[in-house]
Amino acid sequence: MPALRTVILSVCIALSLVTSTDAATAEKIGSPTITLPSGANLTGITRLYNESDFLNLTKPIDSYLGIPFAVPPVGDLRFEDPQPYTIMEDYDATEHRAICPQMSPVRHVPVVGPKVGRDVSEDCLYLTIYSPSPKPTTPVPVMVWIHGGGYAVGAGSGIIYQPIPLVAMSDIIVVNLNYRLGVFGFLTTGDDVVTGNQGMMDQVLGLKWVRDNIAAFGGDPARVTIAGESAGGGSVSLHMLSPNSTGLFQQAIMQSGNAICPWAWSTNEGATAAHRELAVQVGCDQTDSSAMVECLRGVDMDTLIREQILMGNGALSAPVVDGDFLPYNPVDMARRGQFQVVPTLIGTNEDEMSSAAMAVFPGSILDDQPPVMNISLFRSLIPGMVYYTHAPIEIAAVEQHYVDWTVADDLSADQLDSYIRLGTDQTFSCPTEFFARALEAYGTEIYRYEMTHDPNWSVYAGIPKWLGATHAEDLQYVFAWALNPWLEFLVNQTNDEKFMSIEFMRYWSNFVKSGNPNEPAENQAYPDWPQYTLPGQDYKKLSLDMDNDRAMRASSCAFWLRYMPGLHTEAAPIEDVYEQWQEDYANWRDIDMPSWSTEFEEYKANNPTCPTATP
């Protein structure tokens, strides 16, 4: 869906306008030094966090910025999987390093005071660590944050992800990762020359670095939660599916994104075609994969970025089914239970796709009231909103389900809410329902949410006023922007929202500590969060009241997860149905049955005698 990618990119660009170094957050009061397992000393910054009105906290926080975890992927290493880097000499971790190549309007903005934006460079594989000060004497839990941005923009080191209020309140450690983006992180030739998913392997290497080094900072490598929003949430769930990430984390948080979302991954065929088209556009039209990649390594960074933007193809910057990091289609893997069963917190926002309306109504961005979408415009947009199919009978079914028929006879009546519900259901909420059900079927402890609160101030630079609980709005509460000394001047949150943000942080940090957002129960002022199970389908409504509810969007998700797949099969040409049957049979023969046989043999080996009758 081009509109969705436009929205994701636009919000990340808007948020990048407030990216800065940590120098502005508070006065420096110390220079902590820790010793890595390699023997190298790492020097960071201690700053005093002071918030007396809502958290009532005055605490020092240590920050270690710009820590390299991989050999710079430049020159011959462009498009290659990352190589581990060991810091062997004393290292100054007091400044952020470059962010990964991407579209950025604020690369070199001269300002008085803190630098806005940072250099963009292929030498960008760095991470940042925020920890309690002094270093904990008893190992504390760790949250590794994976940033969003459509796998095309963003940086873990951005101030929008700065977790200083969260660390100060909860005494956990937070690690923010950079990873390669766009064509630099996801190029594939469709063969063994370049298989893709370099950005995902960057994340894997970052997690391995945390496993091997976080104890030096007072962190517990056996209590690691991976968390992310949008493409970051998609990344988290892909790590749950990937055999390459086994054992690198013990819990997972996915905000507004997971591997079942249709934008979260690409087929090998689609990604290969997109990247070969990009190669042709920049003058690398060799049919031989090795020659093409060698040519692409000689193309300058800005040319590749510019051409990627002009093409606008999401497959250029999406994880791919490569047979290694991602062995199979994520939908099939989820159905088979091919994932790590770890406590999971997962959810979406109520109006995820209202932000897409900004692309439809650019003239309404500064308005206080939402635009009006008449039925004619809504109907014209539906074919472009639906993934995977343009069959007339399926488009008609979508229209039947989503048009507001109570006002359909009035050709000027507003259908904007229907547009938002369609986009949100298909693109975020119902894929989340699918994944939650798959996890639950294999015994995963799940806590599900929907953020229903309409922010007073939008993360889209405070405008427009009519977006509601749209995509990315949860970030300002999870990271407590209004309680951050450098961001509070920008974020116009109400006092009630600031208290709500504290509850967000409590739920999140409790989950990081225990795998349960309700424990440890340090404060009973906020309602318990029920576990998601079937048939209960309980979930938390993240709002000022923090109420609970059940069966989120049940009717719409039944439409997308039950009715539409059947209709798709019925509507498909017989040759397509036969081809799908052949593929399903091959998967059953080559994947499902061998897997079952292996598990059965293991069961017999571990259970040499089985009772033949109930005692």
N, C-alpha and C positions, 0 to 999 in steps of 0.2 A: 504494500500500500504506500505509494509515493507520499501521500499527505502525512502519514504517520512519521515517516523518516524526516520530512521537512519540519514537523513539529519537534521531534526529538532533537534534531540539530539546532533548531532555533532556540529552544530553551537552554541548551548547553552553551550556546554562544552568548545568550543573555546573561547566564550565570557566570560565564568567564569574565565578564566585565567587573566582577567583584573578586576576582582571583588576586591574591597578593602573597607576599612572604609573611612568615609568622612574626616579623619584627614589630608589627603594629598592635599585636593583641594585648600586650602588657609589658611592664617594665622587666627587663632582664635582671635576675637576682643571683644567677649562678651559672657555672659551666660544668655540669656533671660529666664524669668520665666512667665508661664501663669497659671491661676487657672481654673481647670476643674469644670464642674457643680457639681461634687461630693465634691468639696472643696479642693481636693488635688492639690498641686503645681507641675508643670512639668518644669524641667530645661533642656534647650537645648543648642545649640551652635550658635553663630553669627559669620559668616565669611564674609570677604570682597571679593566680586567678582569684578575683574578688567579685562576688555577687551577693549583695546584702539584702536585696528586696524580696527575692523569690526562693532561691536555693539557700540563702544565708550561709555562704561558704567563703572562706578565705584559705586557699590551699595552693602550694607550689605544684607545678606540673613540669615534667621533663619532656622535651621534644628533641628527637634525633632526626634530622632532615637530610634528604638526598643520599640515602645509603645505597650503594650499588650492590645488586644481587646477581648481575649477569655481565658477561663480557659485552662491551658495546656492539650491537648488531649492525655494524657498518662495513662498507666495502664488500668483500667476498662473503661476509656473514649476513648481508641483507637477504631477507626471505628465508634464512635458515632458522632451525630451532635454536633457542637460546643456549649458550654455554655458561655453566656456573662460574661465578667469580668469587674468589676468597680474598678478603681484605687482609693483607699481610703487614701493612705499616699503619702507624697512627693516622687517624682519619678525622677531618673536621666536618662534623655533621651539624653545622649551624646554619646552612643555607639550602634551600631547595635547588635542585638541578633542573635541566630542561624537561619540557613535556614532550610527548611523542608527536610525530608529524600529523597534522590535522589542519582543517580549516579554522583559522583563528584571527579575529579582527584586532586582537590586542597583543601582538607579539612584542612590539617595541614602542610602547606608549610612554613618552617622557612626561613624568609628573613630579610634583614636589612632594616628597615623602616616600611612602612605600611604593615599590615598583608594581605596576599593574600588569599582570601577565608575565610570562617568562619566555625565555628562548625556546624555540621549537627545534628539536634536533633528533636524529635517529639514535643518538647516544642518550637514551631516555629511561633505561630500565633501572629505576631507583624506587625505594620505598621509604616511608616515613613512619616513625614510631612515637606515640604519645603514651606516657606512663606516669604513674604516681611518683611523687618525690617526697622523701628519698626512695631509692629502689626498694621494692617490697622484700621483706625477709622471708616471707612464705609465698611460694609461687601463686600468681593470680591468673584468672582466666584471660583469654586473648580473643579479640574480635578482629578479623582481617576483612577490611572493606574493599570491595571491588566496584569501581565507579561505573556509572552508566554513560550513555551518549551514543547509542546505536552502534557500538563497536567502531565508531568513526571519529568521535571527538571526546574531549574530557581528559581529566588527569586526577589521579588519586590524591595528589598534593594540593588540589584546589582548596581554597579557604572554605568553600561551601561544605566540604566534608571534614572540616577541622573539628575534632571531637573533644575539645578541651572541657566544655561544661559536662559532657558525658563522663569523661575520665575523672573529673573532679568529684562528681556526685557518687560514682559507683566504685572507684578504685580498681577498674579493669585496665588492661592495656589494649590500645587500638593501633592497628597497623594498616596503612593505606598504600595500595600498590599502583604503580604505573604498568601498563602493558601496551604492546604495539597495536596500532589501530589501522583501519582501512586496508588498503592493498599491502601495506608494510606488515600487517599482522595476519592477513588471511589469504594471501595469494596462493592459488593452487593451479597446477598444470594438468591435473586430472590423472597423473601417473606418479611414478616414484621419484621424479626429479624434484618437485616441490609439492608436498601433499596438503599444505594449508595448515590452519590452526596454530600458526606461530604465536599469535597473541594469547591463545589459551595455554600454550606451553610456557609462555612467559609467566602466566599466573601460577602454573604448576611449580615452576622453579622458585617463584616468590614464596609459595607455601612451604617448599622444602627448606628455603632459607630460614623461614620462621621456625620450622621444626628443629633445625639444627642450632639456632642462635638465640631464640627468644628467652631461654633460661638466663642468659647473661643480663637481661633487662629486668629480671624478676617475674617473667611470664612462665606459664605452665604449658609446655608443648603438647601435653596430653589433654588439654582443655581449650581447643581452638574452635571458634565459630567463624565460618565464612559467611559474609553478608554482602548484599548489594541491591541496587535499585535499577530498574529498567534493564538495559543490557548487562548490568552488574548482577541483577537477579537471574537473568538468563544464564550468565556465566556460572553462578552458584549451582544451579540445577544441573548444568552440564558436567560440573565436577562430581556431582552425586552419581551421574551416569558413567563417567569415564573411569576405566580401570587404571589410568595413569595417575589418578588423584586418590587412590585407595589409601586410607589411613592417615591422610594429611589434615583431616579435620574431624571433629566429633559432633558438630551441630551445624545447622544451616538456617539462614534468614533470607527470604526472597521477597522483595518489595516491587510490585508492578512489573514482574517479568519472570518467566521460567522457560524451560526448554520446549514446552508445548505451544507457546505463543508462536504464531505463524511467521513472525519476523525474526525469531531467535536463532535460526539456523538455516542452512541452505543445502540443497542436494549437491552432490559432487558434480553432476552434469551441469546444473545451473551456474554454479560458481566457476567451473572451468570455462564455460562459454563466455561469461562476463569478463573474466580476467584476460582471456585471449582477445576479446574485443578491445579492452583497454590497451593491451600490448600493441595492437595494430594502430590504434589512435596515436600512440607516442612513437611510432616508427619501428616497432619491434615485431615485424610480421612473419618471423621465421616459423615454419611449421614444426621444426625440431624443438622439443621442449627445452633442452639444455641450452641451445643457441638463443632461444627467446628469453630465457631467464638471464643469461649472461648479458644480453642487450639491455634488459630492464635494469640490471645493476648499474649500468652506465647512465641511466636517465636521472636527471637531477630531481631532488626531493619535491620542489615546488611544482614542477611539471606533472609529476604523478598525482599530487594532491589536486591540482587544478583539473586534470582530466577526469579524475574520479568524481569531482563535484559536477562537472558538465554531464557526465553519463548518468548520474543519479540512480545507479543500479544497486539495490541493497545487497545483492550477492557479492559485491566487491568487498564488503566489510561485514561478513557474517561467518560464524563457525560453520564448518562443513563436515559432512559425514565422510570421514577419511579412512575408516577402517582401523584406526589406531586410537587417537584420543577419543574420537566418537565412533565407535564400531558400527553402529546401525542407526536407522531412523529413531530419533528420540521417542516418538509416539509408540513404536513397537517395543523399544527397550522398557518404557514405563509400564506397558501392558504386561510384559514378562517379569517384571520385578527386578530388572537388571540395574539396580542402583544401590547405593549405600543407605542402609536403614539407620538414620540418625534423627534425633529430635529436630523438628522443623517448624519454623514460624513463617507463614506465607500469606500474602494478601495483595489487595489491589485498592484503588481509589474509586469512589462512586462514579465520578464523571471523567474517567481517564481521557476520553476522546473529545471532550469539549474543546481542548486546545487545538484539535485539528480544524475546528471551525474558523480559527484565525486565518488559515490558508484559504478558506472558502470566502470569508468576509474580511479581507485585509483592511477595509475602510472602517470597520467597527472596533479595531483594536483599542482605540482611545475612548470608546463609549462606556458609559456606566451601565447601560441596559443591553441585553443580548440582541443580536440581529434576528430577523424573522426569516425562516426558511419555509417557503411555500411548498406545497406538495409536488409541484412540477419540478422544482429544483431538487428536492429530496429524491424523487424517483430517478432523475437523471444521474445522481451520484451513486446510487446503489450498485450498479455493475462494477464501478471502479473500487468500491469498498470491499467487495466480497473476494476473499482469497480462493485460489484453487479452481474456480469454475466461472464460466460465463454462460452456462446452459440456461436458456430462457425459462424453463420450468423451475429451476432453482432460484433464479433471480426473482421470479414471481412469488415463490414461497417466502423469501426474505421480505419482500414488500408486504405480503399478506400479514406476516407476523409483526412488522414494525410500524407500519403506517398507523397513525392515530385516526381510526375510522370514525370516531365521534365527531370529528370536525372536517372529515375528508370532502364533504360536499361544498365546503367553503374553500375555494381554490386559493384564497389568500391567507388561510389560517396557518398558524405556525406549527411546523413539524421538526423544529430544531431538537427538541428533547428526544424524539424518535431517532434522529440521526446520531445523537450522542449515545443513546442506549445501544443501538446497533454496533457502532464502533467499539464501545467498551466491552460489550458482551463477547463479540467475536474475537477481539484482539487481545483482551486481557482476562476478563472475569471467568469466562467459560473454559479457556485453556487451564486456568488455575484450578477450576473445579475438577477437570479431568486429572490433573497431576495430583491434587489432594486425594482423590478417590483411589488412584493407583498406589500412592504411598500408604494410605490407610489399609488397603487390602493386604499389604505385606508387613503390617504391624508397626508402622511408623507412628510415633507420638507427634501429633500435629496440632498447631495452634493457628487458626485462620482468622483473618480480619478483613474488614472493608472500612477504609477511612471515609466517613460521611460528612466530616466537618468542612464547611465552606470557609476558606481562609479570609481574614480581613485584608491581608496583603498577599498578593500572588508572587510566586517565585519568578514569574515572567516579568521581572523588573517592576512589579507592582501594578501591571496593566495586562489585559483589561479587567474590569470589575465583575464580569459575568461568567467567569470560567468555572466557579464552584470547586469541587474537590477533584481537580484535574491531574493529569500526569505530572509527577515530580513534586507536587505540593507537600507530600509527607516529609520531604527532606528537611524543610525548615523547622520541623518539630523534633524529628529524630536527632538532629544535630544542634537543636536549641539555638538557632541563629539569634533570636532576640535576647538571649542570655550570654552571647559572645561579645566581648568588648569591642571587636573590630566590625562586627556586622549589625549590632543593635541599632546603630544610627540609621541604617538602611531599612530595617524590617519593622513595619508598623503593625506589630501584633498587639492585641488587647491584653489586659492583665489576665483575663480568663484563659486566653490562648497560651500565655506563658506558663500558667499552672498546668494546662493540658500538655504542654511540651514536656514538663517534668514527668508527667505520668507516662508519656511515650518513652522517655529515657528509662524510667523505672522498669517498665515492661521489657524493653529491649535488654537492659543490663541484667535484669533477673534471669532472662532466658540465657544470656551468655554465661552466667554463673552456674545455672542449675539445669538448663534445658526446659525450664518451666517459667513462663512470665510472671507467675504468682509467687515464686520463691527465690530468695529468702523474703519472707513477709515482714519487711522492716516497717511498713506503713500500711495499715488496713483501710486507709481512707479511700482507696480506689478499688473498684469491683474486681472480683476474680475473673480470670479469662478462662472460659470453658474449653476443654479439649475437643477438637473436631473428630467425631466418630460417625459411623453409619449405624443406624439410620438417623441419628440425632442431628447431624449437620450443624452443630452449634458454632457460632463465631462471635468475635468481638466487633462492635461498631466503634471505631476510633473517632471520638467526638468529645464535646465538652462533658457529656454525661457518662461516657464510656459504657453504654448499655450493651447487653448481649442480645443476640437474635439467632434465628436458625433458618436453614434452607435458603441461602443467599441466591437470588436470581434463578430459582429452581426451574421455573417454566421456560425461561429463555435458554438456559443451559441444556435442558432436555431437548429443546429445538435444535441446538447446534451439535450436541453430542449424540443424540439418538435419531432424531428425525432426518436431519440433513444428510448424514452418511448413507442412510438407506435410500433416500431420494436420489442421491448422487449415483448410487449403483443402478437403480431402476432407470435413470435417465441416460446412463452412459451407453454408447454403442456396444454391441455384443462383443466386438473384437477387443474393446478396452476392458470389458468385464472378464473376458477369457485371459487377457494378459495379466490382470490383477490376480486372478485365480492361480495362474502359473507362478507368479511371484510369491503369493501367500503359501502355496504348496512347497516351493523351494525353501522358504524360510522355516516352515514346519519341519521339513526333512533335514535341512542342513544346520539349523540353529536350535529349534525348540527340542527336537527329539534327542540330539546329542547332549544338550544341556540337562534334560530330564534323566537321561541314562547315567550321566556323570553323578548327578545328585543322588540318584537311587543307589548307585554303587557305593557312594560315600555313606549313605544311610545304613546299608547292609554291613559295611565294614565297622561302623560305630555301634551297631546294634546286632551283634551276632545271634542273639536269641530274641525272638519276638513272641509275645503271648498269643496263643491261638484262640483263647476264649476269655471273656470278661470274668475276673475272679468274683 
